[in-house]
Amino acid sequence: MRHESSTDGVGTKTSKRGGEMATKQRSTSNGRGGSTVRESKSGVVEILQALLPSMNDLYLQTRQAHWNVVGPRFFSVHKQLEAIYTDLAAQADEVAERIRQLGDTVDGSAAHIDAETKLAKLKTGALKDDDAVRLIAERIATVVKEMRRHLDDLDEQDPPTQDILNGIIHRLEEHHWMLGAQLER
């Protein structure tokens, strides 16, 4: 197996083994005890930290709707909302773990979610099946819109994080489409 390795002037080491490329970024000191790699990711972390409360709130509201849906389509809507909140939990976890990978901590507390969410509150009590579908679709659209606002910034700052958000947007848009199709008459 052939192995090639090179280092550029800013501490990025690229190696090639058997046709696969791997890139490692060296953490360099900035003279204040921190690393320039971590500093270059602070804007990315701010974006992710801003998105996470609404993502967690969407998960909680979808669960709330799942538990309280009523009507002739109860079973199908109940099951669909379960699939959505299961997906949302994994997506929020992926964003939180990306924040940790970039060297910061995550605030997933109820107080932080409540204070920082961009979503309208979901009413308590029973929700008619059409209302549950419409309200969760609206909230998904809000989260997608917020994520899309940051995609261009991430292209410059951190393409791997942009890829994560693109994947999440794709799944959320699929859920939005499936919910919206039920509302067409």
N, C-alpha and C positions, 0 to 999 in steps of 0.2 A: 504494500500500500504506500502510495506516494504522499508525502507530507510537506506542505509549503507553509511558511509563516512570514508575515511582514508586520511592521509597526509604523504607523504614520506619526507625524509630529505632535499630535495631541494626545497620545497615549492609547489609541485604539489599536488593538492587536487583532489581526485577521489571520486565520489559519485555514488551510484546506487539506482535508483528509479524504481520500477516496471519492472525490467529487462533491463533498459536502462542505459548505462554508460555515464557519462559526466566527462570531465577532465578540470580543471581550473588551469592555471599556474599563480602563484602569482608573481607580479613584485617586485623584490627585489632591494634595493639600492646597488650600487657598491662602495659607498663612495665618488663618484665624482658628485653626483646629477643625474646620469643616471641610467638606469636599466639594469641588466644583461640580461633580456629577450630581450630587444631591441638590445643590443650588439650582442647577439647570432644570431640575424636575419640579421645583417648588410651584411654578405656575401650573403644571400638570396636576399636582396634588390639589391645588386650590380649585381647579375645575372639577375634579372628581369629588372632593369634599362638598362642593356646592350641589352636585347632582344626587348624591347619595340620600339625603333626607327625603326628596320626592320619590326616589325609587323605593325606599323602605315604606313610605306612606302609601304608595300605590299597592305594594304587597299587602299591607294591613287593610286597606280599603277593599281590595279584591276579596280577601278572606271574609271581611265583614259582609260583603254582598253575597258571597257563597253561603254563609251560614243563614242568611235572612231572606233569600230569594223565595218567592211564592208565585203561583200561577200555573197555567196549563203546561208551560214548558219547563216547569221546575227541574225535572231530572236532567234534561240536556244542558240547561244553563248552569245548574249546580255543578255538574261534571266539568263543563267548559271553564268555569271560574276556578275550579280546583287545579286544572291543568295550567291555567295562567298564573295563579299565585305560586305554584310549584316552580315554574320557570322564572318568575320574578325573584324568588328567594335565591336561586342560583345566580342570577344576574347581579343582584346587589352584593352577594358574596364575592363574585369576581371583581367588582369594582373596589370593594373594601380590601381585598387581598392585593390588588394592584397598588392601592395607597400604601399598604405595608411594604410591598416590594420596593417602592420608591422612598422608603425610609421614614414615613410619618405614621401617626396613630390615627385611629378611626373613632369618631363619636357616633355611635348608633343608639344613643339613649332616646327614650320616648320624648323627653323634654326637648332635645335637639331636633328631632324629627318634627315635632309639633311647631317649634319656633321657626324652622327653616324651610319647610315644605312649600312648594309652589301650587299645590293642589287644593281645590275647594274641599271643604269638609263633606263627608258622606253622611246623610241623615241616618239616625238610628232607627231600629224597628224593621218591620217587614218591608221588602222591596218587591214590587211587581216585576216579573221576569223581563219585560221590555225596558222598564226603568233601570234595572240592574245592568242590563246589556249596554244601554245608552250611556249611563253614568260612568261605567268602567271604560268604555270606548273613549269618552271625552277625556278622562284622566290619562289614559295611555297616550293620546294625542298631545297632551300638555307635556308629558315627560319626553316624548320623541322630539317635540319642538325645542325644548330646552337643550337636549343633547346635540341636536343639529347645529345650534348656535355656536358650539365649541369645536366642531370638527375641523374647520380650517386652522384654528389655533394649534390644535394637536398635530396636524400634518407637519408643521414646522418644528414643534417642540418635542414630540414623542410619537412617532408613527405606530409603535406597538400598542400604545394606549388608544390611539385613533382606531386601530383595528378592533380592539375590544369593544369600543362604543359602536362601531359600524355593525358588528355582530349582534349586539344588543338591540340596536335600532331595527335591524332586519327582523328579529324575532318579535319585537313589539309591534312593528307594522303588520306582521302576519296575524297576530292576535287582534289588532285593530280591524283589519279587513274581515276576519271571520266574525267578529262581533257585529260590525257594520252591515254585513250581508243579511243578518237576521232582522235588521230594522227596515230593510227595503220592502216596500209594499207594491 
